C-alpha cells in the first residue's frame, strides 16, 4: 500500500516536528532576530528604517571640523588634567605634535 502523510492510526500528520520548533532551533531563530535588530539600530540590514539613515546624515552635517586652536586647547586641557600645569617647553612640544598630526590646519 502507498504511504500517505496521514495514517489511519494517527489522525494528525505524523510530522509533528514541523509543527513545533525544537528548543535549539528556537534559540537560533532568536539569535538571528537579535542580530537583525542590532544591525537595524545601526542603520543596516532588512529592518533598518529610512529615518535612521536620514538622522545619520543630519548628525554628520552638524559636525564641523575643529580649528587648530580648538584642538590645541583640548589637548592642553587633557594633558594638564593628567599631569598638572604644562611648562612652556611641554606646551611647545604639544603644539608641534598637533601641527604634525594636522598639517592642513592653521
C-alpha positions as CSV (number, residue, x, y, z in Angstrom):
1,X,0.0,0.0,0.0
2,X,1.0,3.6,-0.6
3,X,2.2,5.6,2.4
4,X,0.2,8.8,3.0
5,X,1.1,11.7,5.2
6,X,-1.9,10.9,7.4
7,X,-2.1,7.5,9.0
8,X,-5.4,5.8,9.9
9,X,-4.0,5.2,13.3
10,X,-2.9,8.8,13.9
11,X,-5.4,11.3,12.5
12,X,-3.0,14.2,12.6
13,X,0.1,14.4,10.5
14,X,3.0,12.3,11.6
15,X,5.3,15.2,11.1
16,X,4.9,16.8,14.5
17,X,8.5,18.1,14.4
18,X,7.5,20.5,11.7
19,X,4.6,21.9,13.7
20,X,6.7,22.5,16.9
21,X,10.1,24.2,17.0
22,X,12.9,22.4,18.9
23,X,14.5,24.4,21.7
24,X,17.8,24.6,19.8
25,X,16.1,25.9,16.7
26,X,14.2,28.4,18.8
27,X,17.4,29.8,20.2
28,X,19.0,30.0,16.8
29,X,16.0,31.9,15.5
30,X,16.0,34.2,18.5
31,X,19.7,34.9,17.9
32,X,19.1,35.7,14.2
33,X,16.3,38.2,15.2
34,X,18.5,39.8,17.8
35,X,21.3,40.2,15.2
36,X,18.9,41.8,12.7
37,X,17.6,44.2,15.4
38,X,21.2,45.1,16.3
39,X,22.0,45.8,12.7
40,X,18.8,47.8,12.2
41,X,19.7,50.0,15.2
42,X,23.0,50.8,13.4
43,X,21.1,51.5,10.1
44,X,21.9,48.3,8.3
45,X,20.0,45.2,7.4
46,X,16.5,44.3,6.5
47,X,14.9,46.0,9.5
48,X,16.6,49.4,9.1
49,X,14.3,52.3,8.6
50,X,14.9,55.2,6.3
51,X,14.5,57.6,9.3
52,X,17.7,56.2,10.8
53,X,19.6,56.9,7.6
54,X,18.3,60.5,7.5
55,X,19.2,61.1,11.1
56,X,22.7,59.9,10.5
57,X,23.3,62.3,7.6
58,X,21.8,65.2,9.7
59,X,24.1,64.4,12.6
60,X,27.2,64.2,10.3
61,X,26.4,67.6,8.6
62,X,26.1,69.3,12.0
63,X,29.7,68.3,12.9
64,X,32.2,70.9,11.9
65,X,35.9,70.3,11.8
66,X,37.8,71.7,14.8
67,X,40.3,74.5,14.3
68,X,43.9,74.3,15.3
69,X,43.2,76.5,18.4
70,X,40.4,74.2,19.5
71,X,42.5,71.1,19.0
72,X,45.4,72.7,20.9
73,X,43.1,73.8,23.8
74,X,41.6,70.4,24.1
75,X,45.0,68.7,24.1
76,X,46.4,71.1,26.7
77,X,43.3,70.6,28.9
78,X,43.6,66.8,28.6
79,X,47.3,66.8,29.3
80,X,47.0,69.2,32.2
81,X,44.2,67.1,33.8
82,X,46.6,64.1,33.8
83,X,50.0,65.7,34.7
84,X,49.3,69.2,36.1
85,X,50.2,72.5,34.6
86,X,52.4,72.3,31.4
87,X,55.7,74.1,31.2
88,X,56.5,76.3,28.2
89,X,58.6,73.5,26.7
90,X,55.9,70.9,27.1
91,X,53.4,73.4,25.6
92,X,55.7,74.0,22.6
93,X,56.2,70.2,22.1
94,X,52.5,69.6,22.3
95,X,51.9,72.3,19.7
96,X,54.5,70.8,17.4
97,X,52.9,67.3,17.7
98,X,49.4,68.7,16.8
99,X,50.8,70.6,13.8
100,X,52.4,67.4,12.6
101,X,49.2,65.4,13.1
102,X,47.0,68.0,11.4
103,X,49.2,69.6,8.7
104,X,46.4,71.4,6.9
105,X,45.2,73.4,9.9
106,X,46.3,77.0,10.7
